């Protein structure tokens, strides 16, 4: 994939297929440590240790629409190609967590892409599911800054009569993610 945000989309789709009702996506960029961490955690059906081993095999898939599953193995390979690492843990009946660390300065580092747009699309296309998105950034010599978007809190504010895929809500989510990302990455903090 040409952008890491597309990997996140694929991993989140796996979580949705696994019956998750809550998907947590964390993107943490640390310039001083030269690391980008992407973690996706869900409360889906989880996997056995044998299934976890199969998931990182690019020639294995549970899908019937294509013969190989490349999402997780590709995510793992992209992290490791930068000198980073990849971990997956899962427990049957409890959920799955994937964490990829990327070395930002690596020549093999691919762009993060539009992670805000990815999160907005996931929420809009799955309005009955909950998402917790956390994005953090720490520049060289700076304090860590972060923001979150939690659809459970959004539902409390909106009330149960307003779905997350209502046009005004979709626009608000888009604008909130764009504004928060711009502020987060703005290096002119006082």
QUIWOHU-V880246 format. One record per backbone hydrogen bond with DSSP energy under -0.5 kcal/mol. CO is the residue of the C=O (numbers start at 0). NH is the residue of the N-H. E is the energy in kcal/mol with one decimal. If there is no record, write none. Layout:
co->{CO;CO}
nh->{NH;NH}
e->{E;E}
//
This chain:
co->{2;2;3;4;5;6;7;8;9;10;11;12;13;14;15;17;20;21;22;23;24;25;26;26;27;27;28;29;29;33;34;35;36;37;38;39;40;41;44;46;47;48;49;50;51;53;55;56;59;67;69;70;71;72;73;74;75;76;77;78;78;79;84;86;88;90;90;94;95;96;97;98;99;100;101;101;102;105;110;111;112;113;114;115;116;117;118;119;120;121;122;123;125;129;130;130;131;131;132;133;134;135;136;137;137;138;144;146;148;148;149;149;150;151;152;153;154;158;160;162;165;165;166;167;168;169;170;171;172;173;174;175;176;177;178;179;180;181}
nh->{5;6;7;8;9;10;11;12;13;14;15;16;17;19;18;44;129;42;131;40;133;38;28;135;29;36;137;33;34;103;29;101;27;99;25;97;23;95;92;91;51;52;53;54;55;56;57;59;68;69;73;74;75;76;77;78;79;80;81;81;83;82;100;98;96;93;94;90;41;88;39;86;37;84;35;103;105;108;3;4;114;117;118;119;120;121;122;123;124;125;125;126;128;22;132;150;24;133;148;26;146;28;144;30;31;141;136;134;132;150;152;153;154;155;156;157;158;161;162;165;168;169;170;171;172;173;174;175;176;177;178;179;180;181;182;183;184;185}
e->{-1.0;-0.9;-2.2;-1.9;-2.1;-2.8;-2.8;-2.2;-1.7;-1.9;-2.3;-2.5;-1.5;-2.1;-1.8;-2.5;-2.7;-1.2;-2.1;-2.6;-2.7;-2.5;-0.5;-2.7;-0.5;-3.1;-2.0;-0.9;-2.2;-1.2;-3.1;-2.7;-2.8;-2.9;-2.9;-2.7;-3.3;-0.7;-4.1;-0.5;-2.3;-1.9;-1.8;-2.2;-1.1;-1.6;-0.6;-1.7;-0.6;-0.6;-2.4;-2.0;-2.6;-2.5;-2.8;-1.9;-2.5;-2.6;-0.8;-0.9;-2.1;-1.5;-2.8;-2.7;-3.0;-2.6;-1.8;-2.3;-2.8;-2.6;-2.3;-2.4;-2.6;-1.1;-2.2;-0.8;-1.6;-1.5;-2.6;-2.2;-1.7;-2.0;-2.5;-2.6;-2.4;-2.4;-2.4;-2.8;-2.6;-0.9;-0.5;-0.5;-1.9;-2.3;-0.5;-2.6;-2.8;-0.5;-2.3;-2.7;-2.1;-2.4;-2.7;-2.9;-0.6;-2.1;-2.6;-2.5;-2.8;-0.6;-0.6;-2.0;-2.4;-1.4;-2.0;-2.7;-2.4;-1.1;-0.7;-1.6;-0.5;-2.6;-2.3;-2.1;-2.8;-2.5;-2.7;-3.0;-2.6;-2.2;-2.9;-2.7;-2.1;-2.4;-2.4;-2.5;-2.5;-0.9}
//
